[in-house]
Amino acid sequence: MESVEQLHLLALNVGLAHHYADWNWQHVNSPFARIYYVVEGESELILPDGVHLLRPGYMYFIPPFTTHSCRCNALFVHYYLHVYEDAPDSAGFLDEWNFPTEIVGGELERMLFERLCKLNPHMALLHSDPTSYDNHLTLKQNITKNRQRTFSNRVESRGIVFQLFARFLAEGRKGHASIDERIRSSLVYIRQNIRRPITISQLAEKANLSKDHYIRLFTREMGITPLQYVNRKKIEQAQLIMLTRGLPVKSVAYMLGFEDHSYFNRLFRKISGYTPIGYREMLTVKN
């Protein structure tokens, strides 16, 4: 059973953005979730499942590590909220749920955004280009600012973030709810032990299946092999660690259970499209 104590959500950025045909970004992929409330105008959000029209009076959710693009050719005004899940010992709560991309917003939700902006004027983005804020230095600065606020501010802000997030949670569903119970248990185990070495033999044993049977069942239920799934989740964690902590690449690899540093480098490049060093350089703010 889920509990509120499982949620460690930090508001990184919040503000009201006015655009006119200049909200056009390609292949954005961030370790934090985005929530939008559209006030005026329309725009297009391109997600892996297709193109979504962003309309006034609706709220939108983009999960972390979801590659997306934006297209805007006219006036577009929206509130934005970037939410980082501070879950250092696991893959996090958000990884377990599927949320709707679009839900109906209302006057209350707009007022909540207005209040959150008023409480945190320092969290507004100076530039809307994702490369200006989706990087190691800026993310660390935002997390630090989040924790330096007064206690009353943090309590009220967290309550508002929870209320906005709860709107999507009410219409969400537990991820992989319809799959085989043995595989669902494996996913929980992988999430909880993502920073430890995980072998397929180990997963098969916990599922009381032979290794071959387990691989066939997992692949049928998930669409990818268990090794591919584990590696993808580990590299996502590696990206998150590299973005939020200034650790050497070798330390990140060892932290996630990779004893072979070269293998980690090859896997990182295969999954993310960057070498670990290249990814770190991309995260560096260049003035």
C-alpha positions in Angstrom: 0.0 0.0 0.0 1.3 3.5 -0.9 1.8 6.1 1.7 2.4 9.9 1.6 5.8 9.2 3.2 6.9 7.6 -0.1 6.5 10.9 -2.0 9.6 13.1 -1.9 8.6 15.8 -4.4 10.6 19.0 -4.8 9.5 22.0 -6.9 12.5 23.0 -9.0 10.9 25.7 -11.2 7.5 27.3 -11.2 6.2 30.3 -13.2 3.9 31.8 -15.8 5.4 31.8 -19.3 4.3 34.0 -22.2 5.3 32.8 -25.7 4.6 33.9 -29.2 5.8 31.2 -31.7 9.0 30.7 -29.7 8.2 27.7 -27.6 9.8 25.2 -30.0 12.2 22.6 -28.5 13.3 19.3 -29.9 14.1 16.0 -28.1 14.0 17.2 -24.6 14.6 14.5 -21.9 14.8 15.5 -18.3 15.1 13.6 -14.9 12.2 15.6 -13.5 8.5 15.7 -14.3 6.7 18.6 -15.9 3.1 19.9 -15.1 1.5 22.6 -17.3 -1.7 24.6 -17.0 -2.6 26.3 -20.2 -4.0 29.8 -19.8 -4.3 31.1 -23.4 -3.5 29.9 -26.9 -2.5 26.5 -28.1 0.6 24.5 -28.8 1.6 20.9 -29.7 3.4 18.4 -27.4 5.0 15.5 -29.2 5.4 12.4 -27.0 6.3 8.8 -27.8 2.6 8.0 -28.0 1.8 10.8 -30.5 1.0 14.5 -30.8 -1.1 16.2 -28.1 -2.8 19.6 -28.5 -2.3 21.8 -25.4 -5.5 23.7 -24.8 -6.6 26.4 -22.4 -8.2 25.1 -19.2 -6.4 21.8 -19.3 -3.4 20.5 -17.3 -0.7 18.3 -18.8 1.9 15.9 -17.3 5.2 14.8 -18.7 6.9 12.0 -16.7 10.7 12.1 -16.0 13.0 10.6 -18.6 10.3 11.0 -21.3 11.7 12.4 -24.6 9.4 15.0 -26.0 9.3 18.0 -28.4 7.2 21.2 -28.5 5.7 23.2 -31.4 4.2 26.6 -31.1 3.4 29.1 -33.9 1.3 31.7 -32.2 0.4 33.1 -28.7 0.8 30.5 -25.9 0.5 31.3 -22.2 1.0 28.6 -19.6 1.9 27.9 -16.0 4.8 25.4 -15.6 5.9 23.3 -12.7 9.1 21.1 -12.7 8.9 18.4 -10.0 12.0 16.5 -9.0 11.6 13.3 -7.0 14.2 13.2 -4.3 14.4 9.4 -3.8 18.1 8.6 -3.3 17.7 4.9 -2.5 15.4 3.7 -5.2 14.0 4.5 -8.7 11.2 6.5 -7.0 7.4 6.5 -6.7 6.8 8.1 -10.1 8.4 5.1 -11.8 5.6 2.9 -10.6 2.7 4.8 -12.0 1.2 5.7 -15.3 -0.4 9.1 -15.4 -2.8 10.7 -18.0 -1.1 13.2 -20.2 -4.2 15.6 -20.1 -6.8 16.3 -17.5 -9.3 19.1 -17.1 -8.1 22.1 -15.0 -10.2 24.6 -13.3 -10.2 27.9 -11.4 -8.9 26.2 -8.2 -5.9 24.7 -10.1 -5.1 28.1 -11.6 -5.3 29.7 -8.2 -2.9 27.0 -6.8 -0.4 27.8 -9.5 -0.7 31.6 -8.8 -0.1 31.0 -5.1 2.9 28.7 -5.8 4.4 31.4 -8.1 3.8 34.1 -5.4 5.5 32.0 -2.8 8.5 31.2 -5.0 9.3 34.0 -7.3 13.0 32.9 -7.3 11.9 29.6 -9.0 10.8 31.3 -12.2 12.9 30.4 -15.3 15.0 33.2 -16.7 15.0 31.5 -20.1 12.6 28.9 -21.5 15.3 27.0 -23.5 15.7 23.6 -21.7 19.5 23.7 -22.1 19.6 26.8 -19.9 18.1 25.1 -16.8 18.3 21.3 -17.5 21.9 20.9 -16.4 24.0 19.8 -13.4 24.8 23.3 -12.0 21.3 24.8 -12.3 19.6 21.7 -11.0 21.8 21.6 -7.9 21.2 25.3 -7.4 17.5 24.8 -7.6 17.5 22.0 -5.1 19.6 24.1 -2.7 17.2 27.0 -3.0 14.3 24.6 -2.4 15.8 23.5 0.9 16.8 27.1 2.0 13.2 28.4 2.1 11.5 29.1 5.4 9.7 26.2 7.0 6.3 27.7 6.5 7.0 28.3 2.8 8.2 24.8 2.3 5.1 23.4 4.0 2.7 25.4 2.0 4.5 24.9 -1.3 4.7 21.2 -0.8 1.0 21.1 0.0 0.3 22.9 -3.3 2.6 20.6 -5.3 0.8 17.6 -3.7 -2.6 19.0 -4.6 -1.6 19.6 -8.3 0.1 16.2 -8.5 -3.0 14.5 -6.9 -5.1 15.6 -9.8 -3.1 13.3 -12.1 -2.8 10.6 -9.4 -6.6 10.4 -9.1 -6.8 9.4 -12.8 -3.6 7.4 -12.9 -3.1 3.8 -12.5 -0.4 1.6 -10.9 2.0 0.7 -13.7 1.9 -2.8 -15.1 -1.1 -3.6 -13.0 -2.3 -6.2 -15.5 0.9 -8.2 -15.9 1.8 -11.5 -14.3 2.2 -11.1 -10.6 5.7 -12.7 -10.6 6.9 -10.1 -13.1 5.3 -7.3 -11.2 7.1 -8.4 -8.1 10.3 -8.4 -10.1 9.8 -4.8 -11.1 9.3 -3.8 -7.5 12.5 -5.6 -6.5 14.4 -4.0 -9.4 13.2 -0.6 -8.4 14.1 -1.1 -4.7 17.5 -2.5 -5.5 18.5 -0.5 -8.5 21.8 0.6 -6.9 22.9 -3.0 -6.2 24.1 -5.7 -8.6 21.0 -7.5 -10.1 21.4 -10.7 -12.0 18.8 -12.5 -14.1 19.4 -15.7 -12.2 18.6 -13.9 -9.0 15.4 -12.5 -10.4 14.4 -15.9 -11.8 15.0 -17.5 -8.4 12.9 -15.0 -6.6 10.1 -15.7 -9.1 10.4 -19.5 -8.6 11.1 -20.0 -12.3 13.9 -21.4 -14.4 16.1 -18.7 -15.9 14.9 -19.5 -19.5 11.2 -19.6 -18.4 11.6 -16.3 -16.6 13.3 -14.6 -19.5 10.5 -15.7 -21.9 7.7 -14.6 -19.4 9.4 -11.2 -18.7 9.9 -10.5 -22.4 6.3 -11.5 -23.2 4.9 -9.2 -20.4 7.2 -6.2 -20.8 8.2 -6.3 -24.5 11.9 -6.2 -23.6 14.2 -8.7 -22.0 14.9 -8.5 -18.2 18.5 -7.5 -18.9 17.5 -4.7 -21.2 15.0 -3.4 -18.6 17.5 -3.6 -15.7 20.1 -1.8 -17.8 17.8 0.9 -18.9 16.7 1.6 -15.3 20.3 1.7 -14.1 21.3 4.1 -16.8 18.4 6.4 -16.0 19.6 6.3 -12.4 23.2 7.1 -13.6 21.9 10.1 -15.5 20.0 11.3 -12.4 23.1 10.9 -10.2 25.3 12.7 -12.7 22.9 15.5 -12.9 22.5 16.0 -9.2 25.9 15.0 -7.8 29.4 15.9 -8.8 30.7 12.3 -8.7 33.4 10.9 -11.0 32.0 8.5 -13.7 33.7 5.5 -12.2 32.1 6.2 -8.8 28.7 6.4 -10.5 29.3 3.1 -12.2 30.3 1.4 -8.9 27.4 3.0 -7.1 25.0 1.2 -9.5 26.7 -2.2 -9.2 28.9 -2.0 -12.4 32.3 -3.5 -11.6 33.4 -3.2 -15.3 33.8 0.5 -16.0 34.2 0.0 -19.7 31.0 -2.0 -19.9 29.2 0.8 -18.1 30.5 3.3 -20.6 29.4 1.3 -23.6 26.0 0.7 -22.0 25.5 4.3 -21.2 26.2 5.4 -24.7 23.9 2.7 -26.2 21.0 3.7 -24.0 21.4 7.5 -23.7 23.2 8.3 -27.0 26.1 9.9 -25.1 29.2 8.7 -23.5 29.2 9.4 -19.7 31.9 12.1 -20.3 29.9 13.5 -23.2 26.7 13.6 -21.1 28.5 15.3 -18.2 29.9 17.9 -20.6 26.4 18.5 -22.0 25.2 19.2 -18.5 27.8 21.8 -17.9 26.5 25.4 -18.1 28.3 27.3 -20.8 28.0 31.0 -20.5 
